[in-house]
Amino acid sequence: MKFILKIKNICLYAFILVLSSLHACKDAYEDQTFMAYDEYPIAMYLKENAADYALWVEVLERSGLYNTLNLSDTYTCFVPTNAGVNRYLEKMGYQSVAEIPQEDAAYLVKYHVIYGTAIDLGQFQSGAITELNETDDNLSVEFREGGLDAVYLNGEARFVKFDVKATNGIIHVIDDVLVPLTATIGDRLQDSGYGIFYEAVKATGYDVLLNTVYTPSTDENGNPTEIRYRYTAFAVSDITYAKAGINSLGDLKEKLNADESIPYTN
């Protein structure tokens, strides 16, 4: 199948490719196809093999990123099977891909994509993949006992096929959808047995910090961008506080001989 080139303005397209790529929910390349060989780019390959990947193609289309993954660029894509997508839909309470909010679908796709490089099996090592994915997260590879039949991504999805070559990158097939971590430290502290610790976090004003993932900013050229923050919290549980006779924020203040005349945000 010959690739069809639709080039109206080379300079404009080059600009769009660099700046847009995977950074928008809207599919900016819906009516454009970039092909160069008698093979398929990633998204077209997946559609041509619908028996295995039809549901992930629906996720790509829902996200508005289907045609992005047909661009003449380089991507590493971790693609779940139809069975894996079905399990994800059931887990999340969706009856179909169409029920996934478009922004969530876009985030999900970006979580499964590394842009700008083709990482094959030979480059995998146990531990985090050096290159960040399109949500600025590290994915990790784990080799368990069982050889190549027991290699896992993020400890939750097993690789079922490696190194499927496409004209614009490489595909690794996994048996389940990776679920992105979207909860902040603040969310986790509120959802678990760290009530006193979180009360102290709020009293000191750190709740805003620990609930912030991205902050709008600009780069050196004045273009809008986002700064992502990462933190580690050594949190004390309510059970641990109780062992020290601390059962409230008031008890903690007393234990620390906190000076009430000084703002806790200082």
C-alpha positions as MATLAB code, in Angstrom:
seq = 'MKFILKIKNICLYAFILVLSSLHACKDAYEDQTFMAYDEYPIAMYLKENAADYALWVEVLERSGLYNTLNLSDTYTCFVPTNAGVNRYLEKMGYQSVAEIPQEDAAYLVKYHVIYGTAIDLGQFQSGAITELNETDDNLSVEFREGGLDAVYLNGEARFVKFDVKATNGIIHVIDDVLVPLTATIGDRLQDSGYGIFYEAVKATGYDVLLNTVYTPSTDENGNPTEIRYRYTAFAVSDITYAKAGINSLGDLKEKLNADESIPYTN';
ca = [
       0.000    0.000    0.000;
       1.643    3.253   -1.141;
       1.816    6.130    1.298;
      -0.050    9.260    0.221;
       1.736   12.542    0.806;
      -0.352   15.668    1.243;
       2.040   18.559    1.548;
       0.640   22.064    1.312;
       3.287   23.947    3.209;
       6.368   22.058    4.373;
       7.512   24.734    6.782;
       4.112   25.005    8.437;
       3.819   21.232    8.860;
       7.313   21.006   10.340;
       6.333   23.670   12.867;
       3.125   21.828   13.754;
       4.903   18.488   14.115;
       7.436   19.878   16.566;
       5.013   21.853   18.712;
       1.872   19.729   18.625;
       2.709   16.000   18.525;
       0.876   14.511   21.518;
       0.076   17.742   23.340;
      -3.576   18.243   22.386;
      -6.788   16.274   22.696;
      -8.067   17.481   19.325;
      -6.878   15.338   16.428;
      -5.134   17.982   14.332;
      -4.216   15.499   11.606;
      -7.595   13.897   10.985;
      -7.530   14.428    7.225;
      -3.799   14.058    6.697;
      -1.805   10.882    6.191;
       1.982   10.812    6.156;
       3.419    7.665    4.559;
       6.728    6.830    2.975;
       7.044    3.059    2.607;
       5.058   -0.036    1.671;
       4.446   -0.635    5.380;
       2.183    0.898    7.998;
       2.720    3.597   10.605;
       1.682    2.658   14.134;
      -2.009    3.588   14.212;
      -2.707    2.184   10.747;
      -0.945   -1.053   11.661;
      -3.178   -1.399   14.714;
      -6.310   -0.759   12.658;
      -5.194   -3.307   10.048;
      -4.896   -5.858   12.873;
      -8.271   -5.159   14.434;
      -8.685   -8.720   15.701;
      -6.061   -7.913   18.336;
      -6.192   -4.137   18.722;
      -9.604   -2.803   17.643;
     -10.483   -1.481   21.109;
      -7.193    0.350   21.526;
      -7.773    1.915   18.115;
     -11.114    3.136   19.485;
      -9.253    4.641   22.443;
      -6.833    6.363   20.036;
      -9.723    7.763   18.041;
     -11.587    8.791   21.178;
      -8.465   10.601   22.418;
      -8.014   12.504   19.154;
      -4.507   11.089   18.765;
      -5.056    8.356   16.166;
      -3.559   10.327   13.290;
      -0.776   11.703   15.459;
       0.550    8.154   15.664;
       0.571    8.006   11.851;
       2.927   10.973   11.561;
       6.407   10.604   10.117;
       8.085   10.739   13.501;
       9.370    8.257   16.082;
       7.351    6.671   18.889;
       7.543    3.736   21.254;
       4.010    2.513   21.952;
       2.855    0.036   24.562;
      -0.408   -1.332   23.178;
      -2.926   -3.379   25.203;
      -4.830   -6.246   23.610;
      -8.601   -6.170   23.147;
      -8.981   -8.404   26.210;
      -6.890   -5.983   28.257;
      -8.965   -2.990   27.182;
     -12.151   -4.875   28.054;
     -10.813   -5.533   31.549;
      -9.956   -1.851   31.905;
     -13.458   -0.776   30.830;
     -15.024   -3.157   33.332;
     -12.697   -1.994   36.108;
     -13.489    1.662   35.458;
     -17.239    1.060   35.091;
     -17.472    1.988   31.392;
     -19.815    0.133   29.055;
     -17.753    1.148   26.017;
     -14.773    3.238   24.944;
     -17.198    5.993   23.949;
     -17.971    6.589   27.645;
     -14.371    7.528   28.465;
     -14.064   11.334   28.689;
     -11.904   12.572   25.823;
      -9.328   14.201   28.107;
      -9.018   10.991   30.119;
      -8.609    8.977   26.919;
      -5.889   11.370   25.736;
      -4.049   11.093   29.048;
      -4.335    7.311   28.905;
      -2.847    7.173   25.397;
      -0.012    9.546   26.321;
       0.785    7.356   29.323;
       1.403    4.468   26.906;
       3.618    6.435   24.503;
       7.257    7.515   24.554;
       7.942   10.154   21.939;
      11.148   10.701   19.985;
      12.756    7.282   20.315;
      12.210    3.632   19.400;
      13.050    1.452   22.392;
      13.378   -2.222   21.515;
      13.654   -5.307   23.723;
      17.440   -5.154   23.638;
      17.329   -1.812   25.464;
      15.097   -3.042   28.283;
      16.624   -3.531   31.705;
      14.961   -4.216   35.035;
      14.024   -0.847   36.436;
      12.712    2.462   35.142;
      12.945    3.252   31.451;
      15.196    6.303   31.178;
      13.046    8.170   28.664;
       9.873    9.718   30.094;
       6.523    8.979   28.516;
       4.223   11.730   27.224;
       2.775   12.370   30.696;
       6.325   12.938   32.006;
       6.309    9.685   33.956;
       8.840    6.878   34.061;
       7.565    3.457   33.083;
       9.396    0.469   34.534;
      10.280   -2.978   33.196;
      10.514   -6.009   35.443;
      11.986   -9.371   34.455;
      10.528  -12.186   36.544;
      11.255  -15.913   36.539;
       9.985  -17.396   33.296;
      12.108  -15.693   30.676;
      10.469  -13.526   28.039;
       7.049  -14.880   29.029;
       7.388  -13.124   32.380;
       8.413   -9.558   31.563;
       6.130   -6.903   33.064;
       5.553   -3.199   32.494;
       4.940   -1.183   35.665;
       4.422   -4.494   37.442;
       0.827   -4.666   36.171;
       0.899   -5.579   32.465;
       2.748   -8.548   30.972;
       4.444   -8.204   27.606;
       2.939  -10.620   25.091;
       4.819   -9.401   22.019;
       7.971   -7.355   21.551;
       9.460   -5.228   18.781;
       6.605   -4.919   16.305;
       8.203   -2.562   13.802;
       6.241    0.242   12.148;
       7.418    2.941    9.775;
       7.387    5.528   12.548;
       8.471    3.550   15.579;
       8.012    0.369   17.508;
       5.112   -1.374   19.245;
       5.245   -3.608   22.307;
       2.029   -5.497   23.037;
       0.902   -5.841   26.669;
      -1.947   -7.864   28.116;
      -3.500   -5.090   30.229;
      -3.986   -1.338   30.183;
      -1.609    0.640   32.377;
      -3.564    2.758   34.838;
      -1.882    6.166   35.303;
      -1.274    7.431   38.798;
      -3.198   10.689   39.006;
      -3.728   11.029   42.769;
      -1.544   13.577   44.569;
       0.164   13.057   47.922;
      -2.578   15.222   49.396;
      -5.197   12.872   47.943;
      -3.449    9.830   49.401;
      -3.148   11.379   52.855;
      -6.871   12.135   52.882;
      -7.821    8.654   51.715;
      -5.896    6.712   54.350;
      -5.076    6.593   58.069;
      -3.020    9.778   58.180;
      -5.636   12.210   59.456;
      -3.484   13.901   62.100;
      -0.540   14.220   59.747;
      -2.764   15.759   57.093;
      -4.241   18.192   59.609;
      -0.672   19.297   60.318;
      -0.026   19.551   56.581;
      -3.004   21.895   56.246;
      -2.069   23.916   59.346;
       1.389   24.586   57.903;
       0.043   25.449   54.458;
       1.665   22.488   52.726;
      -1.661   21.114   51.508;
      -1.554   23.429   48.471;
       1.961   22.255   47.635;
       1.150   18.554   48.026;
      -1.982   18.841   45.903;
      -0.171   20.546   43.021;
       1.044   18.491   40.062;
       1.593   21.122   37.365;
       2.151   24.863   37.512;
       1.728   27.025   34.389;
       4.933   28.736   33.295;
       6.761   29.990   30.200;
       9.969   28.831   28.562;
      12.950   30.991   27.627;
      11.161   32.072   24.441;
       8.013   33.123   26.248;
       5.977   30.114   25.091;
       3.470   28.644   27.557;
       4.610   25.486   29.287;
       4.036   23.542   32.509;
       6.385   22.713   35.355;
       5.773   19.353   37.003;
       6.546   18.874   40.672;
       7.458   15.624   42.437;
       7.689   15.124   46.183;
       8.382   12.417   48.727;
       6.433   12.512   51.997;
       7.511   10.575   55.064;
       4.060   10.422   56.614;
       3.283    9.403   60.175;
       0.161    7.281   60.569;
      -2.560    7.872   63.134;
      -1.673    4.490   64.681;
       1.925    5.581   65.207;
       0.837    8.890   66.713;
      -1.555    7.049   69.043;
       1.320    4.970   70.413;
       2.901    8.258   71.499;
      -0.341    9.437   73.102;
      -1.156   11.794   70.221;
      -4.777   11.522   69.092;
      -5.375   14.940   67.556;
      -3.602   17.940   66.055;
      -3.957   19.614   69.447;
      -2.080   16.737   71.100;
       0.642   17.054   68.454;
       1.005   20.782   69.109;
       1.309   20.082   72.821;
       3.852   17.323   72.254;
       5.976   19.678   70.152;
       5.544   22.606   72.531;
       4.365   24.601   69.519;
       4.518   28.355   70.030;
       0.990   29.572   69.319;
       2.278   33.098   68.713;
       4.153   32.012   65.591;
       2.092   31.196   62.465;
       2.426   27.530   61.565;
       2.933   28.597   57.954;
       6.177   30.306   58.987;
];
